[in-house]
Amino acid sequence: MTVVEKTREVKALENKVKTLEKDLTLHKPLADIKMILWTKIGQSITDQWRSIQTMYEQMELIDRAQEQIQRAWASLGNMPDQANALIHFLNTNTKEQLVALEINDMTGTILTIKKVLTMRNLIQTLERRCQEMQIDINTFTEKLTNLQQRGLPSLVTSNQNLLSHQQYAHQVNMYVTNQTTTSSSSSENTGPPSGQSLYDKLEGLFFIEHEINHLFEVKPNFYRYTEADEILIKIQRHQLPTEHWWQSMLEVLPK
């Protein structure tokens, strides 16, 4: 045999060995199984997407509510305590005494003062509704963080806004493609893989698929969201007594 023929024969044998090594490592079957699992994961995400959107809408509402709550408490200051003192004063004085203080309509005055207490009650109710929603959100984000640590791509943009379903599906496809390319180009140990090594390579994907399917014990709804949003609107529309009127009322209190 000539040198050229021997070189060709050796090259062909090397290629055959490489093919056999890939067959031994089950590279293609593993890649196919991973693709099947990612396809099932994608379908599971699609099935859960409406519920995921619901959770993120609740997060957004809580953020808006917290801002409004802070502003509302700031606008109230110590008015609730003053309101109780004023109502007590009005209820413990006669009509003649109040007229002397230029308070001709005791009931109407008390109703105006009670706008302060109504605002306080609205704020406290909104805080409770937000806390109730936050409990479910905390459970959801904890599960989601665990999934992302196992390899699930993030659901949000750099600004923490939820991606559209189409954007996320594209992101997952890109992620799977990159993972497949990286896996095929990386060096693999030769020899038949053990049962443990196969399990280690696939366990994370089985976990992701299972946990996405059980992401919510109870499907989220908008009942508490709607109630919280309604209270938020009431707070935004609620009119407190004017500062001038309030100060004039405080002047009637005994020093």
Sequence and secondary structure as in RCSB ss.txt:
>XXXX:A:sequence
MTVVEKTREVKALENKVKTLEKDLTLHKPLADIKMILWTKIGQSITDQWRSIQTMYEQMELIDRAQEQIQRAWAS
LGNMPDQANALIHFLNTNTKEQLVALEINDMTGTILTIKKVLTMRNLIQTLERRCQEMQIDINTFTEKLTNLQQR
GLPSLVTSNQNLLSHQQYAHQVNMYVTNQTTTSSSSSENTGPPSGQSLYDKLEGLFFIEHEINHLFEVKPNFYRY
TEADEILIKIQRHQLPTEHWWQSMLEVLPK
>XXXX:A:secstr
  HHHHHHHHHHHHHHHHHHHHHHTTHHHHHHHHHHHHHHHHHHHHHHHHHHHHHHHHHHHHHHHHHHHHHHHHH
HTTHHHHHHHHHHHHHTS HHHHHHTT   HHHHHHHHHHHHHHHHHHHHHHHHHHHHHHHHHHHHHHHHHHHHT
T   SB TTS B  HHHHHHHHHHHHHHHHHHHHHS    S   HHHHHHHHHHHHHHHHHHHTS SS   SHHH
HHHHHHHHHHHH     HHHHHHHHTTS  
